[in-house]
Amino acid sequence: MAIIVAPANENEKKHVSKLFDKALRATEERMNTIVADSQYSSRKLRDQIHEHGVRAVIPYPANQRRSEKRLLRVDRYFRTHGPARETRIYRQRAAVERMNSRLKEHLGLNKHRVRSFRNIAIHALLCIIAMLLTALAALKLNKTEKARCITLLGR
């Protein structure tokens, strides 16, 4: 949906507001939920998300809103606690983390051999495109196989 390329020595939180705006434009403001880890928990971001009618599923760190019990939280063992719906949605973040891991380990984003912002951005985008095309091909092949099985069973 959206990407921002920034130096590795900058905290991601610095760019989250701009990234959210880009994602909203890319989806034509049809986002209904945004999921992020607790490092992005801030009043400013939550207000920005809420202004657009988007639900924020972001756990509160232990040092925020300590007296409130029914908030989404993640303990030191990475177990989620809080409302059941938010907990279920938050656990889907694992799929994103797996994608990040594959991009770094299998597609070489952790040991890139290019220099300059522009070249690294191009490399990262090409890796993401390759990953999406692989997933699309797998979906299409799977649908084709199912169609063949149905056809064979129908005869």
Order of alpha helices (4+ residues) and beta strands (2+ residues): alpha-beta-alpha-beta-beta-beta-alpha-alpha-alpha
